[in-house]
């Protein structure tokens, strides 16, 4: 990213020092081991794509690379439905993410049928973890789309002074 990028707002930690503890607690909760780390970041990358946010897509792509994910799988997340490289568990997690974030004018976002498929793949703790993965990224979506932190900049250096 160009060095000339600047966020719209300064670092929220200057106003809310407890935000770091909240973010840390959310991360600890979702990284409890009941879901593979790559599943967490694949789902959060897809959410970043769905909300059209460069900060989240760059951040989650970097997290996936750090976790050893292949470029093919990272690239294919945008078209996961017909990409052969995702497991059934990853597919249902991605479908759940899309259902939660996509309005459904015809009824519930998460149908009983989708919930049954998700709960057939994940036990209760893993399913709750998946829900918290979505909650965590959705907590930070308004921060990213309003404040526009600098994509690719390290945490703590991704906001203007």
ChimeraX attribute file (.defattr): number of C-alpha atoms within 10 A of each C-alpha:
attribute: neighborCount
match mode: 1-to-1
recipient: residues
	/A:1	9
	/A:2	8
	/A:3	7
	/A:4	6
	/A:5	15
	/A:6	17
	/A:7	17
	/A:8	15
	/A:9	14
	/A:10	17
	/A:11	19
	/A:12	15
	/A:13	11
	/A:14	10
	/A:15	9
	/A:16	9
	/A:17	11
	/A:18	12
	/A:19	13
	/A:20	12
	/A:21	10
	/A:22	12
	/A:23	14
	/A:24	11
	/A:25	13
	/A:26	17
	/A:27	14
	/A:28	11
	/A:29	16
	/A:30	23
	/A:31	15
	/A:32	13
	/A:33	12
	/A:34	17
	/A:35	19
	/A:36	14
	/A:37	15
	/A:38	18
	/A:39	20
	/A:40	24
	/A:41	24
	/A:42	25
	/A:43	25
	/A:44	25
	/A:45	26
	/A:46	24
	/A:47	24
	/A:48	23
	/A:49	17
	/A:50	15
	/A:51	16
	/A:52	13
	/A:53	17
	/A:54	18
	/A:55	21
	/A:56	25
	/A:57	23
	/A:58	19
	/A:59	19
	/A:60	24
	/A:61	23
	/A:62	17
	/A:63	18
	/A:64	22
	/A:65	14
	/A:66	10
	/A:67	12
	/A:68	10
	/A:69	16
	/A:70	11
	/A:71	11
	/A:72	10
	/A:73	17
	/A:74	19
	/A:75	12
	/A:76	16
	/A:77	20
	/A:78	14
	/A:79	10
	/A:80	18
	/A:81	14
	/A:82	10
	/A:83	14
	/A:84	9
	/A:85	14
	/A:86	17
	/A:87	10
	/A:88	12
	/A:89	16
	/A:90	21
	/A:91	20
	/A:92	21
	/A:93	24
	/A:94	24
	/A:95	19
	/A:96	23
	/A:97	21
	/A:98	17
	/A:99	16
	/A:100	16
	/A:101	16
	/A:102	13
	/A:103	11
	/A:104	11
	/A:105	7
	/A:106	6
	/A:107	8
	/A:108	11
	/A:109	16
	/A:110	17
	/A:111	12
	/A:112	10
	/A:113	9
	/A:114	15
	/A:115	13
	/A:116	10
	/A:117	16
	/A:118	22
	/A:119	14
	/A:120	13
	/A:121	15
	/A:122	18
	/A:123	12
	/A:124	12
	/A:125	13
	/A:126	19
	/A:127	19
	/A:128	15
	/A:129	21
	/A:130	23
	/A:131	16
	/A:132	17
	/A:133	24
	/A:134	21
	/A:135	15
	/A:136	19
	/A:137	19
	/A:138	17
	/A:139	13
	/A:140	12
	/A:141	20
	/A:142	12
	/A:143	13
	/A:144	20
	/A:145	16
	/A:146	11
	/A:147	18
	/A:148	21
	/A:149	26
	/A:150	24
	/A:151	22
	/A:152	19
	/A:153	16
	/A:154	10
	/A:155	12
	/A:156	11
	/A:157	13
	/A:158	19
	/A:159	21
	/A:160	15
	/A:161	10
